[in-house]
Amino acid sequence: MPISMGLFVLCHGLTTLLFVYNSLSSLLGLRPFPAQWEIRELVEAGTAVVLLATSVFITVQFWRTYKTKTKLQGQLDLTSNTATNVVHEQFEKWQLTASEALVATYILKGLSNREIAEITGKKEGTIKSQCNAVFRKSGLKNRSQLNSYFFEFLILESETSACMGRK
């Protein structure tokens, strides 16, 4: 595929240069393409064919890229939903309250206590207490361990799924 794409780009570039030269030669008073009129007609016909073929090729490539992007977006959405479900299931196992789960989610997103307080409209002291409850209930010591726990859990889960043949 890369060779054919390179060939199309090369032909497209050469025919574009020829087309631009022929168009500008009369405007700028340059010598026209040095060939008999029959050859010039053949070159122009060839240019039209190359431009048409390039347009078809680009359209096909665009369509393939769009289909691949759509497929990958679907897989990404599925993976994201799976990760979110895993995180929320673990929050339930740890018996986090709704507020604690929300704070834990914001911690996983990398927000500070101050930022979480601003978003939730709570005092920073309340957020700190909820963070401590999350760490106590989870058996983890700090934000880094919470993030590492889910990172490792999700990586191990995806590796286990891949080994078991699940997608």
N, C-alpha and C positions, 0 to 999 in steps of 0.2 A: 504493500500500500504506500509506504513513504516514497518509493521510486516513482510510482505513477503520479503521486501528488507533486513531486519535484518536477516531473516532466510537464505536467499541466501548468505549474507556476512559471517554468521557463518559457514554454510556448506562449502562455498568456502575456508574459512580460515582453517577449520579442514582438508579438503581434501588436501589443499596445504601443510600443515604441514606434513601430512602423506606421501605425494609424496616426499617432500624434505627429510624427515627422511629415507624413503626407498632408495632413490637415494644415500644419503650420508653414509648410514650405511655400505655399502660394501666398499666405498672409505676410510672411517675413521676407519673401523674395529669395528663398533658398532654392538650390537646384532640386528638382523633383527626383524621386527614386529613379536611378539610372537603369531603365529596362524598357523593352518594347511594351506597347499597350496590352498585348495579349498576356504577357508575363505579369504585368501589373494587375490585370483583372484576376488572374489565377491567384496571385498573392493576396489580393483583397478578399476573394472568395475563401481562401484558406484561413485568412484572419477571421472572417465571419464564422467559419466552422469551429475554429479554436475557441473563440469567444462563447459560442453556443455550448460547446462541449464543456468548457470551464464552468459555465453557469450551471449546467446539469450536475457536474461533479460537485460543485460547491453546495448545491441544494441537497444532494444525496448525503454529503458529509454532515451538513447541518442537521438533517433529519436523524441520522445515526447518533450524532452527538446529543441531540435533544432527547432521543429515546434512552440513551445511556444515562443522561442526567436525571431523567424522570425515574428510572429504575434505581439509581443510586440514592436519590432523595427519598424514595420509598423505603429503602433499606436503612437509611440514616434515621428516618422517622421511627421505624420499627425498633431500631437499636436504642434510640433515645427514650421511647416509651418503655421498653424493657428495663433500661437502667433506672428510669423514674419509678417503675413498679418495684424493682428490687430495693431501692432506697426506702420507699414508703413501707414495704413489707418489713424491712429491718426496723424501721421506726416503731411499727406496731409491736414487733417482738420485744423491743426495749420498753414498751409501754410508755412512749412519749405522749404527752398531751398535745393537742392541736397546736398550741402556742409554741411548745418546745420543738415540735416537728418543723414548724415554720422557721424558727430560729436556726435549727440544725440545717435546714435547706439553705438559708442565707449564708451560714458558715461554709457550707460546701461550695457556694458560689464565690467565696473569698471576701465577703463583706466583713467589716469591723463592727464591733459592738455599737459604736456611734452611728455608723451607716444603717445598721439594722434598726436602731432606735428611731432614726429619722423616718425610715420607710414605714415602720409599724405604728409610729406615733406613741411609743412607750418611752419610759425613762431608761437611760443607759444602765442604771443600777438593776432595773427589772430584767433587762436583756442579759446582764452579767449573771444574775441568779438563774435565769433559764438556761444559759450556757452551762453553768455548773451542774444543773439538773440533767442536762443531756449527757455530760461527761460521766456523771455518777451512774446514771441508768445504763449507759453503754459500756461502762468499765474502761473507758478511754480517758486519757489524761488531758488532752488539749486538742486544739483545732487541727494541728498537723496529723495527729493520730486519727482523728475522725476522717479527714480527707484521705489519708493513706489506707484506712480500713476499707472505704468504699472503692478506692482505686484498685486495690489488690483484690477485693471481693469481685468486682466486675471483670477484671482481667482474668482471674482464675475461673470465673463462671463462663466467660467466653471461650477460654482454652478448653475447659471441660466439655462444653457444648460442641466445639469443633472436633474434639477427639471422639465424641460419641456419635458424630455424623449429623448433628443438628445444625440448622442454619438459621 
